[in-house]
């Protein structure tokens, strides 16, 4: 029922814990961009 845009992104050479240098920051950047793009439109 929920109509939300979904994306799948991969972080090259990152493991499931994102312990590699820069991996967690890249995940945070991608998440922040998604929230800024799709959640601010609904407000």
Residue frames relative to the residue before (quaternion, step in Angstrom):
aa qw qx qy qz dx dy dz
X 1.0000 0.0000 0.0000 0.0000 0.00 0.00 0.00
X 0.6492 0.5105 -0.3233 0.4620 3.55 1.08 -0.64
X 0.1738 -0.7881 0.5850 0.0805 3.55 -0.86 0.94
X 0.2358 0.7625 -0.5602 0.2218 3.54 -0.04 1.33
X 0.4941 -0.6357 0.5047 0.3116 3.51 -1.13 0.68
X 0.1028 -0.7902 0.6029 0.0399 3.58 -0.91 0.92
X 0.0633 -0.7788 0.6236 0.0243 3.55 -1.11 0.73
X 0.1847 -0.7420 0.6312 0.1303 3.53 -1.23 0.53
X 0.0079 -0.7927 0.6088 -0.0303 3.55 -0.76 1.04
X 0.2214 -0.7535 0.6005 0.1505 3.55 -1.11 0.63
X 0.2680 -0.7211 0.6171 0.1652 3.51 -1.16 0.69
X 0.4112 -0.7468 0.4601 0.2479 3.60 -0.36 1.20
X 0.8597 0.1080 -0.1306 0.4818 3.55 -1.03 0.95
X 0.5123 0.6330 -0.4388 0.3799 3.62 1.17 0.29
X 0.3431 -0.7110 0.5742 0.2171 3.55 -1.10 0.74
X 0.7309 -0.4478 0.2852 0.4289 3.58 -1.27 0.05
X 0.6982 0.4466 -0.2806 0.4841 3.63 1.17 -0.33
X 0.3395 -0.7766 0.4678 0.2505 3.59 1.31 -0.08
X 0.2756 0.7936 -0.4971 0.2171 3.58 0.98 0.86
X 0.5142 0.6493 -0.4187 0.3725 3.60 1.21 -0.25
X 0.6097 -0.5746 0.3917 0.3803 3.60 -1.06 0.69
X 0.8383 0.1898 -0.1667 0.4832 3.55 -0.81 1.07
X 0.5283 0.6642 -0.4107 0.3333 3.61 1.17 -0.35
X 0.6943 0.4631 -0.2898 0.4685 3.61 0.79 -0.94
X 0.6201 0.5338 -0.3407 0.4631 3.57 1.05 -0.69
X 0.6373 0.5200 -0.3262 0.4660 3.60 1.02 -0.77
X 0.6275 0.5227 -0.3266 0.4759 3.58 1.02 -0.80
X 0.6602 0.5067 -0.3043 0.4634 3.57 0.92 -0.91
X 0.6428 0.5216 -0.3211 0.4600 3.59 0.99 -0.80
X 0.6658 0.4971 -0.3019 0.4674 3.58 0.93 -0.89
X 0.6565 0.5062 -0.3086 0.4664 3.58 0.97 -0.85
X 0.6566 0.5133 -0.3109 0.4569 3.58 0.92 -0.88
X 0.6475 0.5117 -0.3185 0.4664 3.57 0.98 -0.81
X 0.6372 0.5190 -0.3297 0.4646 3.60 1.00 -0.81
X 0.6692 0.4961 -0.3039 0.4622 3.58 0.86 -0.95
X 0.6612 0.5108 -0.3096 0.4539 3.58 0.90 -0.88
X 0.6999 0.4792 -0.2739 0.4533 3.56 0.97 -0.82
X 0.8203 0.3119 -0.1334 0.4604 3.58 0.76 -1.02
X 0.7111 0.4443 -0.2929 0.4595 3.61 1.00 -0.53
X 0.6355 0.5285 -0.3485 0.4420 3.59 1.05 -0.55
X 0.5822 0.5857 -0.3737 0.4224 3.60 1.18 -0.43
X 0.6781 0.5158 -0.2956 0.4322 3.58 1.07 -0.70
X 0.6177 0.5725 -0.3457 0.4138 3.60 1.17 -0.41
